């Protein structure tokens, strides 16, 4: 019975290890690729046995024909040979070596298609684990015992072989540990995917928020540009108004100058003519003729030949233009208050009234948002934190630093006080409403008289009666500002405030003597202080 012989290993070049190309043979009987032999023969001898080569090697026709038949009839797939740079060779093949298609983690060997067949057909290999070709299979073997790593030690958190097992080592098959870790990894993936989704949502929110603020910035920029464009136009008009009298004065001056110049020139000509006549008759012999021809001498000049302009008109125009300009500037800059209030709104805080500081005659609502005077006039002793003479109450929270903004509805009350107080300011006896004593507040008294408790006090002339007032505090800038929230206008600002510590909101609804001031001061919710303009 014929036995198949693998002749392919005899058809490889000993130099390049690939199938022969243009095979040539030396006199000693060795065969090489023609190109490989030319490159390697630095001396005239065989690269394998070093026998002298005295004649030029010739093409080996027999090997060449054998190669053609081998390729034609055996249909060798050259891609199966392990000639690629990163290919993993079969550990069982002789030369030539074929590429491995699988690696066995039990045998710790890699196999080509031909040598893999026993693993696919024989029952004793059924439990072996086949994977894609592995570059360094020795890393899958135990360094101590050389056996396959089939188990996982939970205690040591490492893979071991069956001979590494120790009593009490909590050992499980690597497949079980893999299943556990796959679950852990899957959970990790799900957690990370949720985090990614959260980040993507936040990214969209960030884009939307940035777009909103960009639109707001562009709107504010446009509003400011419109205000200053109006101011520029008003300045231009005022300049024209002020320059107009000067131009009129220039024309009047030129007219007066020309008229007086003509008159002077006329007088000069007239005087010269008289002089000429006098010179002509001064030698006249006939006395009668001399007397009869003597010209009349012009009278002495008495006119005021200086020029002047009407300064009264110019000065009056300047005064009126200045007043109109300042009024227009005040009006236009007042439009910027809406921009200011929109920015201030971001510092809104949830202010509530502190019952422990309220004067005994004051009634504070349960939610700490309203306060009014009960109308009682009996003397009630107050606690250590309470106002005992002035009908005031403080708000929460304390403001130690930063910025804060809140809105208070005063409605149609005929009297009230609003502002901030230094946390340690005096609340007992007659309170001195001065910034130096820790009080920064404005007041309405006598129904229509508004004022600021500066030092000295300042009367405020408001164009309309405010019903909602905004209070803004900036500790870094050391200022307290008040705004009419319905008119969107600025009322008054205390500057260079020496807070010297935390400050607190201050409220005083004023006494309700005859029922005309019974309505409360109401702290508006934060979400109702939006500025929509």
Buried (B, 14 or more C-beta within 10 A) or exposed (E): EEEEEEEBEBBBBBBBBBBBBBBBBBEEEBBBBBBBBEEBBEEEBBBBEEEEBEEEBEEBEEBBEBBEEBEEEEEBEEEBBBBEEEBBBBBBBEEBBBBBBBBBBBBBBBBBBEBBEEBEEEEEBEEBBBEEBBEEBEEBBBEEEEBBBBBBBEEEEEBBBEEBEEEEBEBBEBEEBEEEEEEEEEEEEEEEEEEEEEEEEEEEEEEEEEEEEEEEEEEBEEBEEEBBEBBEEBBEBBEEBBEBBEEBBEEBEEEBEEEBEEEEEEBEEEEEEBEEBEEEBEEBEEEEEEEEEBEEEEEEEEEEEEEEBEEEEBEEBBEEBEEBBEEBBEEBEBBBBBBBBBBBBEBBBEBBBBBBBBBBBBBBBEEBBBBBBBBEEEEEEBEEEBBBEBBBBBBBBBBEEEBBBBBBBBEEBBBBBBBBBBBEBBBEEEBEBBBEBBBBBBBBEEEEEBBBBBEEEEEBEBEEBBBBBBBBBBBEEEBBBBBBBEBBBBBBBBEEBEBEBBBBBBBBBBBBEEEEBBBBBBBBEBEEBEBEE
